[in-house]
Each structure stands twice: as structure tokens, then as C-alpha cells.
Amino acid sequence: MRKREFGLEGCFLATVLALMTASSCFAAENGFKLKDGETIVFLGDSITQAGTAAEGYITLFKLACDVTGHRIKFINSGISGHKSNDMLARLQKDVIDHHPDWVSISCGVNDVWHGERGVPLPDYKKNMTKIVDRCLAAGIKVLLLTATPIYEDPNSKENKKLAAYNDFLRQLAKEKKVLLCDLNEAFMSLYAKKRTKDNIWTTDGVHMKPRGNRLMAREIFRALGATRQEINRANWRWELKENL
């Protein structure tokens, strides 16, 4: 079954670049944003915590950097179940105290998905603004990720609620002049074309399968200024890795 999944991936990978639009990630104008020797912290929830697994998006992003000659250091600060209030509470210890050059912020899924235990939009706005402001004040460059969808159905009640959270993140990125990677848009464009109710990119509608992690890694790589040639080279390396 695993080999078959990766066999189908060939067609999927061939179409992903065509589905990406200029608005999905703000491409860098002057080359790759992370410089050799720089450190990036990945702040997030369970999706990020699993990001350094063998098929995790951080692992694949690091592989893309390695194969294209970008020597970057990585720190995983993802904790399962965490929401914006949790990430704000641990920001000093898990991000700022590491003195990174960059931080990737992935937050919003649990704020909505947890329902009554989640974080209302007004509080989410305050928390995310404080997180970004504190990172910038510490001299850390910010890559803000929109929250990935909740269930592989663009019309789920959770995704309809999540839309306002992501609209705020897009606005926040513009106001603070930080880099945005619109992961939600990238996934939603694919979900809108699905012909099956099965989970294709996620295990449960939220947590990523290998192909979901590859899409996340590629979008982040692109947002940070990777060229088309670098993206294509990374795709080749990921395919090779999967078939070993």
C-alpha cells in the first residue's frame, strides 16, 4: 500500500506547481531569504511537532535546503494540542531564548478545531499580534503560515470558521510587513478539485500524510525564495528518498 501511494504521487507532484499561484506565497525577489548558517525555529502544534519525523514537513524542508546547497539550522518548537495562547505563553523559552534568525509560525487549527476549548477570534487576534510583535522586537524575522484546513472539505463548518482566522493572518502579515506563506489557499485549491470523500493529504482531515507534508515543505521553500530550478531539484530528491 505504501509503494502504491507513492506511485500515485508522481501525477500529484506534476500538477502541484501549476496549482500554485503568485498569491499563495510571497516569493522572494532577491534569492533565498535564509542565509548559510542561519537558524529557523518552527513554532506550532502537533503538525509541527511531527514535522521532524521521517516524512515530516520540516524534515523535507531541510532536505530541500541540503540538496540545493542552503546550509540552515533548524529547531522544532511544535507541541501537540497547542493554541495561540499556549504559544504566546512559551514564546520566550521556545523561540526567543534560542536567538534564531527566523521563526516560522503555524497556529490556528486548534484555536478553531477544539471548539469550546478553542480560542475565540478576538483573543486569537490579540495573541497572534503579540507573538509577531515580540519576535520582531527581538530581531527575529517572521514567516507567518496560514492555518491548514480542518477536514478535506472546503465547506466544512470548521473551515468556514477558520476562514476569518486566516483572513486576519493575511492582514497581519501585510501590516507588520512579514513574509506570508498561504498554506490554507494551497490546500483548499486542491480540496476543491477532489473527486472522492477519502482523506488524500491527511490522516484524519488535519494531520498530514506524506503528500501533505510534501506540499507544506514545498510551499514554505517557495515562500522563502527558492527558485523554480531549486524546487524541481528538491522534488527529484524527495522522490528518490521515497523510493529507497
C-alpha positions in Angstrom: 0.0 0.0 0.0 2.8 2.4 0.8 4.5 1.8 -2.6 1.2 2.3 -4.3 0.6 5.7 -2.6 4.0 6.9 -3.7 3.3 5.7 -7.2 0.2 7.9 -7.4 2.3 10.8 -6.1 4.1 11.1 -9.4 0.9 12.6 -11.0 0.2 14.7 -8.0 3.7 16.3 -7.9 3.4 17.1 -11.6 0.4 19.2 -11.0 1.2 21.0 -7.8 3.3 23.7 -9.3 0.5 24.5 -11.8 -1.9 24.9 -8.9 0.2 27.3 -7.0 -0.5 31.0 -7.7 1.5 34.1 -7.0 -0.8 34.9 -4.1 -0.3 31.6 -2.4 3.2 32.6 -1.2 5.0 35.9 -1.5 8.1 34.9 -3.5 11.3 36.5 -2.5 12.7 38.9 -5.1 16.4 38.7 -4.1 17.1 35.0 -3.7 16.7 32.6 -0.8 15.9 34.5 2.4 17.7 32.2 4.8 21.4 32.6 4.6 24.0 29.9 5.3 24.5 29.3 9.0 21.2 31.0 10.0 18.7 29.3 12.3 15.0 29.0 11.9 12.6 27.9 14.7 9.4 26.2 13.7 6.7 27.2 16.2 3.5 25.2 16.0 1.2 22.5 17.2 1.1 18.7 16.6 1.5 19.1 12.8 4.8 20.9 13.5 5.8 18.6 16.4 5.6 15.7 13.9 7.5 17.8 11.4 10.8 16.3 12.2 9.6 12.7 11.7 11.0 10.8 8.7 8.2 12.2 6.4 7.6 15.4 8.3 7.4 18.8 6.6 10.4 20.2 8.5 12.5 17.1 7.6 11.5 17.6 3.9 12.2 21.3 4.0 15.7 20.6 5.5 16.2 18.0 2.7 15.3 20.6 0.1 17.7 23.1 1.6 20.5 20.5 1.8 20.2 19.3 -1.7 20.1 22.9 -3.1 23.1 24.0 -1.0 21.4 26.1 1.7 23.1 25.3 5.0 20.4 26.1 7.5 20.0 25.2 11.2 16.6 24.1 12.4 14.8 23.9 15.8 11.4 22.3 16.2 9.2 24.0 18.8 5.9 22.3 18.0 3.8 20.9 20.8 0.6 18.9 20.2 -2.7 20.5 21.1 -1.3 24.0 21.5 -3.2 27.1 20.5 -2.3 30.7 20.2 -2.5 31.4 24.0 -0.2 28.4 24.7 2.3 29.5 22.1 2.3 33.1 23.4 3.0 31.8 26.9 6.0 29.8 25.9 7.3 32.1 23.2 10.3 33.4 25.3 11.5 29.9 26.2 10.8 28.1 23.0 11.6 30.8 20.4 13.3 34.0 21.6 15.8 32.3 24.0 17.2 30.3 21.1 18.2 33.6 19.4 17.2 32.4 16.0 17.4 34.5 12.8 13.9 33.3 11.7 10.7 31.9 13.1 8.0 30.1 11.2 4.7 30.5 13.0 2.0 27.9 12.4 -1.1 28.5 14.6 -4.8 28.4 14.3 -6.0 24.9 13.7 -6.6 24.0 17.4 -8.0 27.5 18.1 -10.9 26.5 15.9 -10.9 22.7 16.0 -11.1 22.5 19.8 -14.5 24.1 19.7 -15.5 25.4 23.2 -11.9 24.8 24.4 -10.5 26.8 21.5 -9.7 30.5 21.2 -12.3 33.0 20.0 -11.3 35.2 17.1 -10.8 38.4 19.1 -8.4 36.7 21.5 -6.7 34.9 18.7 -6.0 38.3 17.0 -4.5 39.7 20.2 -2.4 36.6 20.8 -1.0 36.4 17.2 -0.3 40.1 17.1 1.7 39.8 20.4 3.6 36.8 19.1 4.6 38.6 15.9 5.5 41.9 17.7 7.6 40.2 20.3 9.5 38.2 17.7 10.2 41.3 15.6 11.2 43.3 18.7 13.8 40.5 19.4 15.2 41.0 15.9 13.7 37.7 14.6 12.4 37.7 11.0 9.0 36.1 10.8 7.5 33.7 8.3 3.7 33.6 9.0 1.9 30.5 7.8 -1.9 30.4 7.4 -3.6 27.6 9.2 -4.1 24.4 7.2 -7.7 23.3 6.6 -9.8 21.3 9.1 -11.1 18.3 7.2 -10.7 17.8 3.5 -13.9 19.6 2.7 -13.8 23.3 1.8 -17.3 23.7 3.0 -16.9 22.1 6.5 -18.2 24.2 9.3 -14.7 24.2 10.8 -13.2 25.6 7.5 -15.8 28.3 7.3 -15.0 29.4 10.8 -11.2 29.1 10.1 -11.5 31.4 7.1 -11.8 34.5 9.4 -8.7 33.5 11.3 -6.7 33.1 8.1 -8.0 36.4 6.7 -6.6 38.0 9.9 -3.2 36.4 9.4 -3.0 37.7 5.8 -3.9 41.2 7.1 -1.4 40.9 9.9 1.4 39.9 7.5 0.7 43.0 5.4 0.5 45.3 8.4 3.7 44.0 10.0 5.5 43.6 6.6 6.4 40.0 7.3 6.6 37.1 4.9 3.4 35.1 4.4 3.0 31.5 3.2 -0.6 30.8 2.4 -0.8 27.1 3.1 -4.5 27.2 3.5 -5.0 28.5 0.0 -2.7 25.9 -1.4 -4.6 23.0 0.3 -8.0 24.5 -0.4 -7.3 24.7 -4.1 -6.6 21.0 -4.2 -9.5 20.1 -2.0 -11.9 21.9 -4.3 -10.8 19.5 -7.1 -11.3 16.3 -5.1 -13.5 13.6 -6.6 -13.6 11.5 -3.5 -14.5 11.9 0.1 -11.5 9.9 1.2 -8.6 11.7 3.0 -5.8 12.1 0.5 -3.4 14.6 2.1 -4.2 14.0 5.7 -4.8 11.0 8.1 -7.8 12.5 9.8 -8.6 15.7 7.9 -5.9 17.6 9.9 -2.7 15.7 10.5 -0.6 15.2 7.4 0.1 12.2 5.3 3.5 12.2 3.5 2.0 14.0 0.5 0.5 16.7 2.8 3.9 17.2 4.4 5.5 17.5 0.9 3.1 20.2 -0.1 3.7 22.1 3.1 7.5 21.8 2.7 7.4 22.9 -0.9 5.2 25.9 -0.2 7.5 27.1 2.6 10.6 26.5 0.5 9.0 28.6 -2.3 7.8 31.3 0.1 11.4 31.7 1.3 12.6 32.5 -2.2 13.5 29.1 -3.7 13.8 29.3 -7.5 11.8 27.0 -9.8 15.0 25.1 -10.5 15.6 24.6 -6.8 12.0 23.4 -6.3 12.3 21.0 -9.2 15.6 19.7 -7.8 14.1 19.2 -4.3 11.2 17.4 -5.9 13.6 15.0 -7.5 15.4 14.3 -4.3 12.2 13.7 -2.4 11.0 11.2 -5.0 14.3 9.4 -4.7 14.1 9.3 -1.0 10.6 7.9 -1.0 11.5 5.0 -3.3 14.6 3.9 -1.4 
